Amino acid sequence: MLVAQLTDIHIGFDPDAKPEELNVKRVRATLARMLAAPNQPELIFLTGDLTDHGRAESYNQLKELFAEVPLSVYPAMGNHDDRVSLRKAFPDLPCESVEFIHYAVERDGLRMIVLDTSEPDRHGGAFCEARKAWLSAELNAHPGTPTIIFMHHPPVVAGIGWMDPNEGEGWIRRFGEAVAGHDQIRWIHCGHVHRQINTTFCGIPLSVTPSIAPPVAMDLRPISPDMIDGRNLITSEAPGYAMHRWENGSLVSHYEYVDDWDVLAAYTPALQPMIRDMFAERNFKTKQAARPTV
């Protein structure tokens, strides 16, 4: 099973742009690349900041962009989103909570949990006692089912100071308490930082998927709210997305950036000997390992 993850789309950042805003163009390019690729996902998860201002018209535009995508789409809340408008745009979500947009989807033996880490008028993440209790109950109810968690805010300090939380924030502590000891969690996948990042949280692999909207510049120097230093904050690097591959109990994540490139090698008769040699080498090692010892 292939599961696509797109994040930080920010529709409505420049709604008056003609003929259409940059973020809409970047969504179109990403969907075109993904749907034309040889790796076709079965599900799509959108991990927050689907719109820039949470306006109903932005969600309607987002739905139009995904209308031709023949896949189930599962959104998460980001700090730029609005719960009421998001619910109206996606009325069929398997979400029983009235207050928060969190739910679980299970497919092919993999449980995918979507968390709500948004708090009105707050840029950073949030994870209250009620959300902690819900997640704990979900994990306790399915201890033997491999699970991945999708959430907008990464509960880690990545080093990009103006985007980072404080390491000791209460919401991070509560989230850590909820996931501690649950060995079925294979991965935590986030958005928010607009860059690809790989780390761990409470011993669990954690990755941030690159954004559809323009990314945050990778500047790891300390930054001060009281000292303007002219550093780059946002760049025009290509949009990116993730493709999570689940097969035979193994989860592997791939990332692709939507940009032009030239094909430097294709599988032609000239390269068939190389492919054969590589397969023969693997088979040889397998046979060697299978030989009985005397």
C-alpha positions in Angstrom: 0.0 0.0 0.0 1.2 3.5 -0.9 0.0 6.4 1.2 0.7 10.0 0.0 1.2 12.9 2.4 0.8 16.5 1.3 1.2 19.3 3.7 1.1 23.1 4.2 -0.8 24.0 1.1 -1.9 27.5 2.2 -4.7 28.1 -0.3 -5.8 31.7 0.0 -2.5 33.3 0.8 -2.9 35.6 -2.2 -6.5 35.2 -3.3 -6.5 38.2 -5.6 -3.6 37.0 -7.8 -4.3 36.7 -11.5 -4.8 34.3 -13.1 -4.4 32.3 -10.0 -2.2 32.4 -6.9 1.2 30.7 -6.6 0.1 28.1 -4.0 -2.7 26.9 -6.3 -0.2 26.5 -9.1 2.0 24.5 -6.8 -0.8 22.2 -5.8 -1.7 21.6 -9.5 1.9 20.8 -10.3 2.2 18.4 -7.4 -1.0 16.6 -8.2 -0.1 16.3 -11.8 3.3 14.9 -11.0 2.0 12.5 -8.4 -0.9 11.1 -10.5 1.3 10.7 -13.6 4.1 8.9 -11.6 4.4 5.1 -11.7 3.8 5.0 -7.9 0.0 5.4 -7.4 -1.1 6.0 -3.8 -4.3 4.5 -2.4 -4.9 7.2 0.2 -3.9 10.9 0.6 -3.4 12.6 4.0 -3.2 16.4 4.2 -1.4 17.3 7.3 -2.6 20.8 8.1 -2.5 24.4 6.9 -4.7 23.5 4.0 -5.7 27.1 3.8 -3.9 30.3 4.8 -6.8 32.0 6.6 -9.4 29.3 7.2 -11.9 30.8 4.8 -14.8 28.8 3.4 -13.9 29.9 -0.2 -10.4 28.6 0.2 -11.6 25.2 1.3 -14.0 25.2 -1.7 -11.1 25.9 -4.0 -9.1 23.1 -2.3 -12.0 20.7 -2.9 -12.1 21.7 -6.6 -8.4 21.0 -6.9 -8.8 17.5 -5.5 -12.1 16.8 -7.3 -10.4 14.9 -10.1 -8.3 12.8 -7.7 -9.8 9.4 -7.5 -8.7 8.7 -4.0 -9.9 9.1 -0.4 -8.5 12.3 1.1 -8.0 12.7 4.9 -7.2 16.2 6.3 -5.7 17.3 9.6 -6.0 20.6 11.3 -3.1 23.1 11.1 -2.7 26.4 12.9 -4.0 28.3 9.7 -7.1 26.1 9.5 -10.7 26.6 10.8 -12.5 23.6 12.3 -16.0 24.7 11.2 -15.0 25.3 7.6 -12.9 22.2 7.4 -15.7 20.0 8.6 -18.1 21.5 6.0 -15.5 20.8 3.3 -15.0 17.2 4.4 -18.3 16.1 6.0 -17.6 12.4 5.7 -14.6 12.2 7.9 -14.7 9.3 10.4 -14.6 11.8 13.3 -16.8 11.3 16.3 -15.5 14.2 18.3 -17.4 17.4 18.3 -14.6 19.6 19.6 -11.6 18.2 17.8 -10.9 16.8 14.3 -9.1 13.6 15.2 -9.8 10.1 13.9 -8.3 6.8 12.8 -8.2 5.0 9.5 -7.2 1.4 9.1 -6.2 -0.3 5.9 -4.1 -3.4 5.0 -3.2 -4.0 8.7 -1.9 -0.4 9.2 -3.7 2.0 11.5 -3.3 5.7 10.6 -4.2 8.2 13.3 -4.9 11.8 12.5 -4.4 14.2 15.4 -5.6 17.8 15.9 -2.8 20.0 17.3 -4.4 23.3 16.5 -5.4 26.0 19.0 -7.2 29.2 18.0 -5.0 32.3 17.8 -1.9 30.2 18.4 0.9 29.6 15.9 2.5 26.6 17.7 1.1 23.3 18.6 -1.4 22.3 21.2 -2.4 18.9 22.8 -4.7 19.2 25.8 -5.7 16.6 28.3 -8.9 15.7 26.3 -6.8 15.0 23.2 -4.3 13.1 25.2 -7.1 10.9 26.6 -8.5 10.2 23.2 -5.1 9.2 21.7 -4.3 7.1 24.8 -7.6 5.3 24.4 -7.0 4.6 20.7 -3.5 3.2 21.3 -4.7 1.1 24.2 -7.5 -0.3 22.2 -5.2 -1.5 19.4 -1.9 -2.5 21.0 -1.1 -5.1 18.3 -1.8 -3.1 15.2 1.1 -1.2 13.6 0.3 2.5 13.7 1.5 5.7 12.2 0.5 9.1 13.5 -0.2 12.1 11.2 -0.1 15.5 12.9 0.6 19.1 11.8 3.0 20.4 14.5 6.2 18.4 15.1 6.8 18.0 18.9 10.5 18.6 18.5 13.0 21.4 18.2 14.4 21.3 14.6 16.8 24.2 14.9 14.9 26.8 12.8 14.4 29.1 15.7 11.4 31.1 14.6 9.4 27.9 13.8 10.4 25.8 16.8 8.5 25.2 20.0 10.2 25.3 23.4 11.3 21.8 24.2 9.5 21.8 27.6 6.1 23.0 26.4 3.1 21.3 28.1 1.6 20.0 24.9 4.8 18.2 24.0 5.0 16.6 27.4 1.3 15.5 27.2 1.9 14.0 23.8 5.0 12.2 24.9 3.0 10.7 27.8 0.4 9.5 25.4 2.7 7.7 23.1 5.2 6.4 25.7 5.4 2.6 25.8 3.3 2.0 22.7 5.6 -0.1 20.6 3.0 -0.4 17.8 3.7 3.2 16.7 6.0 2.8 13.7 6.3 6.5 12.7 5.1 10.0 13.4 4.6 12.2 10.3 4.2 16.0 10.6 4.1 19.2 8.6 4.3 22.8 9.7 8.1 23.5 9.3 7.9 23.5 5.4 11.1 21.4 5.2 12.0 17.7 5.1 13.3 16.8 8.5 14.1 13.4 10.1 14.6 12.8 13.8 13.0 10.8 16.7 10.6 11.5 19.5 10.4 9.3 22.6 12.4 6.7 20.6 9.8 6.8 17.7 11.0 7.8 14.2 9.6 11.3 13.3 9.6 13.0 9.9 8.5 16.3 8.6 7.3 16.3 5.0 8.3 19.2 2.8 5.5 21.7 2.0 3.4 22.4 -1.1 3.6 26.2 -0.4 7.0 27.8 -0.6 9.4 26.4 2.0 11.1 27.9 5.0 14.8 28.7 4.4 17.2 26.4 6.1 19.0 28.8 8.4 20.0 27.2 11.7 21.6 30.2 13.3 20.0 31.6 16.5 17.4 34.3 15.8 16.2 37.1 18.0 12.8 38.9 17.9 14.6 42.0 18.9 17.4 42.0 16.3 16.5 42.3 12.6 19.4 40.5 10.7 18.1 40.4 7.1 18.2 36.6 6.9 16.1 34.7 4.3 12.9 33.3 5.8 10.9 31.9 2.8 12.4 30.6 -0.5 11.1 29.6 -3.9 12.3 26.0 -3.7 10.1 23.4 -5.4 7.1 21.8 -3.6 7.5 18.4 -2.2 5.4 15.5 -0.9 5.9 12.1 0.7 5.0 8.6 -0.4 4.8 6.1 2.5 5.2 2.5 1.5 3.6 -0.2 3.7 4.3 -3.8 2.7 4.8 -7.0 4.6 4.9 -5.1 8.0 7.6 -2.7 6.8 7.1 1.1 6.5 9.4 3.1 4.2 9.0 6.8 3.3 10.1 8.4 0.1 10.1 12.1 -0.8 9.8 13.7 -4.2 10.3 17.3 -5.2 8.2 18.7 -8.0 10.7 20.2 -10.4 11.9 19.7 -13.9 14.7 17.3 -14.5 16.3 15.3 -17.3 16.3 11.5 -17.3 19.9 10.4 -17.4 19.3 6.6 -17.6 16.4 4.4 -18.6 15.8 0.7 -18.5 16.9 -0.1 -22.0 18.6 -3.2 -23.5 22.0 -1.5 -22.8 21.3 -1.5 -19.1 19.7 -4.9 -18.8 23.0 -6.6 -17.9 23.5 -4.3 -15.0 20.0 -5.0 -13.7 20.5 -8.8 -14.1 23.8 -8.6 -12.3 22.2 -6.8 -9.4 19.5 -9.4 -9.1 21.9 -12.2 -9.4 24.1 -10.8 -6.7 21.1 -10.7 -4.3 20.1 -14.2 -5.2 23.7 -15.4 -4.6 23.8 -13.9 -1.1 20.4 -15.5 -0.3 21.6 -18.9 -1.4 24.8 -18.5 0.5 22.9 -17.6 3.7 20.6 -20.6 3.2 23.5 -23.1 3.0 23.7 -25.4 6.1 26.8 -25.2 8.2 28.8 -28.3 8.9 
